[in-house]
């Protein structure tokens, strides 16, 4: 475990040297961060962190995390290697996403290489099939925009894999998911990260992000039409009550319908400082209650292939927790 300024180059090199001398293969490394931005988390994972936590984390949570990491380490080298693969690929995806959103925020073209790297890494993680590892790692990102985009992309890529999509179709779904919220880069952070309910003006501002993202990518050129449609239309509903264009039924392509389901489910299971992720069955119930707004056939497939996998991963994580001592 380390507690150092990960933004300091000398501290990073000291950590690397210490790990090289004292960390046997497969031993977990918990990195405590003084600065809990996405970049710091990426730097920590690049150094080799198994998990990151804020430096001021309550002692009870710190002890619980250490216990869990040690128990996971006893699960064997194969499990450790699988988690390390997931972590390294998602680190690449997160860094690429940071570059994309940074460029969009500055009014610059979205870097195609960053998009490609993010899509490739997320598709490879989804193909490995460990949805539980994917969720646990993405939940460590404090920035809500990054966490949400990574969750949507991971869910969509996993869904495409489990539906048996071709490599070309998986690439389109994942690319659409990675870029679906790119317009939020132009929305003020104080609005996006507001902890309480948005007022009417703020809601109206946020609802402009699909049109903003679509206009940005259309002006830049080089993006597939269905990807552009997903960016603009991922808040459209089959019954015509969505936005920005009030599309309905056959006007909404299948890829967009997939992104919409993953987008809503991701929002419900996000981990925030003020709330825990919603349980998979509770989140799915909300999707079901939306009735004719969502594609029922895709929703049934989503339950079978993603929600059940999410529940299984959650049950496995619960079984690995240490038993509670009697008071």
C-alpha positions as CSV (number, residue, x, y, z in Angstrom):
1,X,0.0,0.0,0.0
2,X,1.2,3.5,-0.8
3,X,0.2,7.0,0.3
4,X,2.1,9.4,-1.8
5,X,1.6,12.3,-4.3
6,X,1.0,10.3,-7.5
7,X,1.4,13.5,-9.5
8,X,5.0,13.9,-8.4
9,X,7.4,12.2,-10.8
10,X,10.0,11.4,-8.1
11,X,7.3,9.8,-5.9
12,X,6.1,7.7,-8.8
13,X,9.6,6.4,-9.5
14,X,10.1,5.6,-5.8
15,X,6.9,3.6,-5.8
16,X,8.0,1.8,-8.9
17,X,11.3,0.9,-7.4
18,X,9.7,-0.3,-4.1
19,X,7.2,-2.5,-6.0
20,X,10.0,-4.0,-8.1
21,X,11.9,-5.0,-5.0
22,X,9.1,-6.1,-2.6
23,X,6.1,-7.1,-4.7
24,X,5.9,-10.8,-5.5
25,X,3.9,-11.7,-8.6
26,X,0.2,-11.4,-8.0
27,X,0.4,-9.5,-4.8
28,X,-2.2,-6.7,-4.7
29,X,-1.2,-3.1,-4.5
30,X,-3.5,-0.5,-2.9
31,X,-2.7,3.1,-3.9
32,X,-4.1,5.9,-1.7
33,X,-4.7,9.1,-3.6
34,X,-4.4,12.7,-2.3
35,X,-5.8,13.9,-5.6
36,X,-8.8,11.8,-6.7
37,X,-9.1,13.0,-10.3
38,X,-9.3,10.6,-13.2
39,X,-5.8,11.4,-14.3
40,X,-4.5,10.4,-10.8
41,X,-6.4,7.1,-11.0
42,X,-5.0,6.4,-14.4
43,X,-1.4,7.2,-13.2
44,X,-1.9,4.9,-10.2
45,X,-3.1,2.1,-12.4
46,X,-0.2,2.6,-14.8
47,X,2.2,2.2,-11.9
48,X,0.5,-1.1,-11.1
49,X,-2.3,-0.4,-8.6
50,X,-4.8,-3.1,-8.1
51,X,-7.2,-0.6,-6.6
52,X,-7.2,3.1,-5.6
53,X,-8.9,4.8,-2.7
54,X,-8.9,8.4,-1.4
55,X,-6.2,8.9,1.2
56,X,-8.8,10.1,3.7
57,X,-11.0,7.0,3.4
58,X,-12.5,5.8,6.7
59,X,-10.3,3.2,8.5
60,X,-13.2,0.7,8.4
61,X,-13.4,0.8,4.6
62,X,-9.6,0.7,4.3
63,X,-9.5,-2.5,6.4
64,X,-12.4,-4.0,4.5
65,X,-10.7,-3.2,1.1
66,X,-7.4,-4.7,2.2
67,X,-9.2,-7.9,3.4
68,X,-11.0,-8.2,0.1
69,X,-7.9,-7.7,-2.0
70,X,-6.0,-10.4,0.0
71,X,-8.9,-12.8,-0.4
72,X,-9.1,-12.2,-4.1
73,X,-5.3,-12.8,-4.3
74,X,-6.0,-16.3,-2.9
75,X,-8.2,-17.0,-5.8
76,X,-5.3,-18.1,-7.9
77,X,-3.0,-16.7,-10.5
78,X,-5.5,-17.1,-13.4
79,X,-8.1,-14.9,-11.6
80,X,-5.4,-12.3,-10.8
81,X,-4.1,-12.2,-14.4
82,X,-7.7,-11.8,-15.7
83,X,-8.3,-8.8,-13.4
84,X,-4.9,-7.3,-14.3
85,X,-5.8,-7.6,-18.0
86,X,-9.2,-5.9,-17.5
87,X,-7.5,-3.1,-15.5
88,X,-4.8,-2.5,-18.0
89,X,-7.2,-2.3,-21.0
90,X,-9.7,0.0,-19.1
91,X,-6.8,2.2,-18.2
92,X,-6.0,2.7,-21.9
93,X,-9.8,3.3,-22.6
94,X,-10.1,5.8,-19.8
95,X,-7.0,7.7,-20.9
96,X,-8.3,7.8,-24.5
97,X,-11.7,9.0,-23.3
98,X,-10.0,11.8,-21.3
99,X,-8.2,12.9,-24.5
100,X,-11.5,12.8,-26.5
101,X,-13.5,14.8,-23.9
102,X,-10.6,17.2,-23.4
103,X,-10.3,18.0,-27.1
104,X,-14.1,18.4,-27.4
105,X,-14.2,20.7,-24.4
106,X,-11.5,22.9,-26.0
107,X,-13.4,23.1,-29.3
108,X,-10.8,20.9,-31.1
109,X,-11.5,17.8,-33.3
110,X,-12.0,14.5,-31.5
111,X,-8.8,12.5,-31.9
112,X,-9.7,9.5,-34.0
113,X,-6.7,7.5,-32.6
114,X,-8.1,8.0,-29.1
115,X,-11.5,6.8,-30.2
116,X,-10.0,3.8,-31.8
117,X,-7.9,2.9,-28.8
118,X,-10.9,3.2,-26.4
119,X,-13.1,1.1,-28.6
120,X,-10.5,-1.6,-29.1
121,X,-9.7,-1.8,-25.4
122,X,-13.3,-1.9,-24.3
123,X,-14.2,-4.6,-26.9
124,X,-11.3,-6.8,-25.7
125,X,-12.4,-6.5,-22.1
126,X,-16.0,-7.3,-23.1
127,X,-14.8,-10.3,-25.0
128,X,-13.0,-11.6,-22.0
129,X,-16.4,-11.9,-20.3
130,X,-15.7,-10.7,-16.8
131,X,-18.5,-8.1,-16.3
132,X,-17.8,-8.0,-12.5
133,X,-14.2,-6.9,-12.9
134,X,-15.3,-4.3,-15.5
135,X,-17.9,-2.7,-13.2
136,X,-15.6,-2.7,-10.1
137,X,-12.8,-1.0,-11.9
138,X,-15.0,1.6,-13.6
139,X,-16.7,2.4,-10.3
140,X,-13.3,3.7,-9.0
141,X,-13.5,6.7,-11.3
142,X,-14.7,9.7,-9.4
143,X,-15.5,11.9,-12.4
144,X,-19.1,11.1,-13.2
145,X,-18.9,11.7,-16.9
146,X,-16.0,9.3,-17.3
147,X,-17.6,6.7,-15.1
148,X,-20.9,6.9,-17.0
149,X,-19.3,6.8,-20.5
150,X,-17.1,3.8,-19.5
151,X,-20.1,2.0,-18.0
152,X,-22.3,2.5,-21.1
153,X,-19.5,1.5,-23.4
154,X,-18.7,-1.6,-21.3
155,X,-22.3,-2.7,-21.1
156,X,-22.9,-2.1,-24.8
157,X,-19.8,-4.0,-25.8
158,X,-20.6,-6.9,-23.5
159,X,-24.2,-7.0,-24.8
160,X,-23.0,-7.1,-28.4
161,X,-20.6,-9.9,-27.6
162,X,-23.3,-11.9,-25.8
163,X,-25.7,-11.4,-28.7
164,X,-23.2,-12.9,-31.1
165,X,-22.7,-9.8,-33.2
166,X,-20.0,-9.8,-35.9
167,X,-16.7,-8.0,-35.2
168,X,-17.8,-5.2,-37.5
169,X,-21.2,-4.7,-35.7
170,X,-19.6,-4.9,-32.3
171,X,-17.2,-2.2,-33.3
172,X,-20.1,0.0,-34.4
173,X,-22.0,-0.5,-31.2
174,X,-18.9,0.1,-29.0
175,X,-17.9,3.2,-31.0
176,X,-21.5,4.6,-30.7
177,X,-21.4,4.0,-26.9
178,X,-18.0,5.5,-26.4
179,X,-19.1,8.7,-28.3
180,X,-22.8,8.9,-27.2
181,X,-22.2,11.6,-24.6
182,X,-19.4,13.5,-26.3
183,X,-21.7,16.6,-26.4
184,X,-21.5,16.8,-22.5
185,X,-17.9,18.1,-23.0
186,X,-19.5,21.4,-23.8
187,X,-21.8,21.5,-20.8
188,X,-20.4,23.4,-17.7
189,X,-19.0,21.0,-15.1
190,X,-20.9,22.7,-12.3
191,X,-24.1,21.6,-14.0
192,X,-23.0,18.1,-14.9
193,X,-21.6,17.4,-11.4
194,X,-24.4,19.1,-9.4
195,X,-25.1,16.8,-6.5
196,X,-28.8,17.8,-6.2
197,X,-31.7,18.1,-8.6
198,X,-31.2,20.3,-11.6
199,X,-33.5,23.3,-12.0
200,X,-35.5,23.8,-15.2
201,X,-32.8,25.9,-17.0
202,X,-30.1,23.4,-16.1
203,X,-32.2,20.5,-17.3
204,X,-32.8,22.4,-20.6
205,X,-29.0,22.9,-20.9
206,X,-28.1,19.3,-20.3
207,X,-30.8,18.2,-22.8
208,X,-28.9,20.0,-25.6
209,X,-25.9,17.6,-25.4
210,X,-27.2,15.1,-28.1
211,X,-27.5,17.9,-30.6
212,X,-24.2,19.4,-29.6
213,X,-22.3,16.1,-29.9
214,X,-24.0,15.3,-33.2
215,X,-23.1,18.7,-34.7
216,X,-19.5,18.4,-33.5
217,X,-18.9,15.0,-35.1
218,X,-20.8,15.8,-38.2
219,X,-18.7,18.9,-38.8
220,X,-15.5,16.9,-38.2
221,X,-16.5,14.2,-40.6
222,X,-15.4,10.6,-40.9
223,X,-18.0,9.0,-38.5
224,X,-20.4,6.3,-39.7
225,X,-24.0,7.5,-40.1
226,X,-25.3,5.1,-37.4
227,X,-22.8,6.4,-34.9
228,X,-23.9,9.9,-35.6
229,X,-27.5,8.8,-35.2
230,X,-26.7,7.2,-31.8
231,X,-25.0,10.3,-30.6
232,X,-28.1,12.4,-31.5
233,X,-30.9,10.0,-30.7
234,X,-29.9,8.0,-27.6
235,X,-32.6,9.8,-25.6
236,X,-35.3,9.0,-28.1
237,X,-38.1,6.6,-27.0
238,X,-40.1,4.2,-29.2
239,X,-43.4,5.9,-28.1
240,X,-42.2,9.3,-29.4
241,X,-41.7,11.0,-26.0
242,X,-37.9,11.3,-26.2
243,X,-35.7,14.1,-27.4
244,X,-34.4,16.0,-29.3
245,X,-36.5,15.0,-32.4
246,X,-39.4,13.1,-30.9
247,X,-38.6,10.0,-33.1
248,X,-40.7,6.8,-32.7
249,X,-40.9,3.2,-33.7
250,X,-39.0,2.3,-36.9
251,X,-37.3,5.7,-37.0
252,X,-35.0,4.5,-34.2
253,X,-32.3,2.0,-35.4
254,X,-31.5,-1.2,-33.4
255,X,-28.0,0.1,-32.4
256,X,-29.6,3.2,-30.9
257,X,-32.1,1.1,-29.0
258,X,-29.2,-0.9,-27.5
259,X,-27.3,2.3,-26.5
260,X,-30.5,3.7,-24.9
261,X,-31.0,0.6,-22.7
262,X,-27.4,0.5,-21.7
263,X,-27.4,4.3,-21.0
264,X,-30.4,4.1,-18.6
265,X,-29.1,1.0,-16.9
266,X,-25.7,2.5,-16.4
267,X,-27.2,5.7,-14.9
268,X,-29.0,3.5,-12.3
269,X,-26.0,1.4,-11.3
270,X,-23.5,4.3,-11.1
271,X,-21.6,4.7,-7.9
272,X,-21.7,8.2,-6.5
273,X,-20.2,9.7,-3.4
274,X,-23.7,10.2,-2.0
275,X,-25.3,6.9,-3.2
276,X,-24.4,3.2,-3.7
277,X,-25.0,1.5,-7.1
278,X,-28.6,0.3,-7.5
279,X,-28.9,-3.5,-7.4
280,X,-29.2,-5.1,-10.8
281,X,-32.7,-6.4,-10.3
282,X,-34.0,-3.0,-9.0
283,X,-32.4,-1.2,-12.0
284,X,-33.8,-3.6,-14.5
285,X,-37.3,-3.3,-12.9
286,X,-37.2,0.4,-13.7
287,X,-36.4,-0.4,-17.3
288,X,-39.4,-2.7,-17.4
289,X,-41.7,-0.1,-15.9
290,X,-40.8,2.2,-18.8
291,X,-43.2,0.1,-20.9
292,X,-43.4,1.0,-24.6
293,X,-40.5,3.4,-24.4
294,X,-37.9,0.6,-24.8
295,X,-37.6,-2.3,-27.2
296,X,-39.1,-5.3,-25.3
297,X,-37.2,-8.0,-27.3
298,X,-33.9,-6.3,-26.6
299,X,-34.9,-5.7,-23.0
300,X,-35.5,-9.5,-22.5
301,X,-32.2,-10.3,-24.1
302,X,-30.5,-7.7,-21.9
303,X,-31.9,-9.3,-18.8
304,X,-30.8,-12.7,-19.9
305,X,-27.3,-11.8,-21.0
306,X,-26.3,-8.7,-18.9
307,X,-28.5,-8.4,-15.8
308,X,-28.0,-12.1,-14.9
309,X,-24.3,-11.8,-15.4
310,X,-24.3,-8.6,-13.2
311,X,-26.2,-10.4,-10.5
312,X,-23.9,-13.4,-10.6
313,X,-20.8,-11.1,-10.3
314,X,-22.4,-9.3,-7.4
315,X,-23.2,-12.6,-5.6
316,X,-19.7,-13.8,-6.1
317,X,-18.3,-10.6,-4.7
318,X,-20.6,-10.9,-1.7
319,X,-19.4,-14.5,-1.0
320,X,-15.8,-13.3,-1.0
321,X,-16.5,-10.7,1.8
322,X,-15.3,-11.7,5.3
323,X,-18.0,-12.8,7.7
324,X,-19.2,-10.2,10.1
325,X,-18.2,-10.6,13.7
326,X,-20.8,-10.7,16.4
327,X,-20.9,-7.5,18.4
